[in-house]
Amino acid sequence: MTPQSTRFLSGVFCFLLPLSLTGCFSKTTSYPGLHFPPTQSVEVSFQENAVPKSCQGFAHLIASTAAPISGKEIQAAIIKEAREKGANHVLIGMAREEVGNKQDVFRFDYFGPEYPYPYPQGWMGWKFGIQEWEKAGPLIGFGLNNWDDQESRYDFSLMIQTVFLRCQ
């Protein structure tokens, strides 16, 4: 190799290395899953049998809250995420304390499915994200009474089972 080609390759490497590392440290992640056009309103159910039969499930996720946080703030974050992904109905499952992991930001971890399915025929239950779910702490009482309540405060992060649906 000539000294000129070595300098050229060094220059290219010095240019490309920082450029390639920018994605490694980014705090924003793109959502690779299914979505529909954004919605204006979202209905919420806390019981599986309360979801209308005209719905299709399209996103299984665990919502991990920031801490401290109120029930009203949890509601606002989940509804905002649901609307952006095109859900017009959300099913909320159980909640657990995230032991030893007090978060500063609200996070959504998605676990499929690969295609929309008719609810309830294709619903397989709360089996997604089971590895993360089993590592969490005790079950926490979080439901309809806490959902719209500014007074319900949590000084720790929660993991909340969530399903986004699109209904006719």
N, C-alpha and C positions, 0 to 999 in steps of 0.2 A: 504494500500500500504506500502511496506517495504521501508526503506531508500535507499536501493540499486536500486529498480525499479524506485523510484522517480529521483535519480541521472541519471539513464540510460535514462529515458524519457526526462529529462532536456537536457541531452547531445544530444539526437536525435533532439529535438526541436531546440537547438542552431545551429546545423549543417544544418537542413533543412530550417530554416527561411531565412538566407541570400541567400541560393541557390534558393529558390522560389521567392525571390524579385528581382533577377537579371534580369528577363524578364520585370519587371514593369518599369525599368528605362532605358531600352535599347533605343538608338536613331535609330536603324535600324529596319525596319519592313519588313516582308516578303510579297511578292505580291501573294495574293490568287487567282487572276483572271486567265482568259484564256491567253494563250501565245502559240507561235509557235517557231520553231528554230530561233536563231538570224539571222538577215539579214545584208547584206553588204551595201545596198543603200536604201534610202527612198525618194519617191516622195512626194511632198506636194501640196495640193489644198487649196484654200481659198474660193471656191464656191462649194456648194453641187453638182451642176450639172457637175462639172469638174472631179468628181471621176469616174474612169472606172466602167463599169457595171459588170466586172468580179470580183469585190471585195467582201469580207466578212468583216463586222464590228465585232470586237471582244473586244474592250476596249473603254469605255466612261470615260473620265477623265477631271478634271480641273487641269491645270498646274498653280501653284502659284509660281511666280518668287521671287528670292532674289532681294534686292535693295541696291545700285543702280545697274543697269544692262543695257546692250545694246541689240539692236535687234539681232545682231550676236550671242551674248551669249545665248539669249533665243532660237534661232535656234539650236545652238549646244546642249543645254540641252534636248530639246524635241526630236531631231533626235537621240541622244544617247539612251534615254529611249525607243523610238520606236523600234530601232534596237535590243536592249536587249530583248524586249518582242516579237519580231518576226514580227513587222509591216514592210511592204514595201511601205505603203502609209499612209499619215496622212492628216486628214481634220482639218483645223483650223477654229474655229468659232469666236465669238466676244471676246473682252477683256474688263475687268473692273478694275478700281483701287481698291486695297484692302485697304480701309480706316482704319487708325489707327492700321495697322498691317504690319509694315515694317519688312520683313523676312530677315534672314541671309543666308538661304539656299533655294534652289529650291525644291519644294514639289509637288508630284503628288498624287491627290486624285481620286481613281477609283470608278466608279458607275455602274459596270456591263458591259455588259449583262451576263446572265447565260450561253449562248451558242452563237457561231458565227451565224450571220444572213446574208442573201444575201443583198448586197447594190445595189440599193436603195429600193428594195421591203420591207425589214424589218426595214428600218430607220424610227424612230419615231420622229426625230427632236431633238432639243437641250433642252430636258426636264429633263435630268439627273442633279443631284446636285442642283436642283432648290432652295432649302432652303439656301444653302451657297451662291449661285449666287445672290439671291435677297437681301442678307445682304451687298453685296459689294457696292462700290461707283459708280461714274459715268462711262459710257462707255468711252473707250479710243481708239483712232485711232491706231490700230495695224493691219497691213496687209502685203501684198507682198512688198510694198515699205520699210517697216521697218525690215522685216524678215532677210535680209542678210546685214544689215547696221550697221557698227560699230559706226557711228555717231548718230544714234537714241538712245538716253539715257533716261532711266526712273529712277527717283530718289525715286520712290515708288514701292511697290510690285504690280504686276498685277495678275489677275485671267484670264486664257485663256481657253476657251472651246476647247476640243481636242477629236478627235476620231482616234483610231488606226485601220488600215485595213490591210488585207492580200489579195493581188490581184494575179490572175493567169497570 
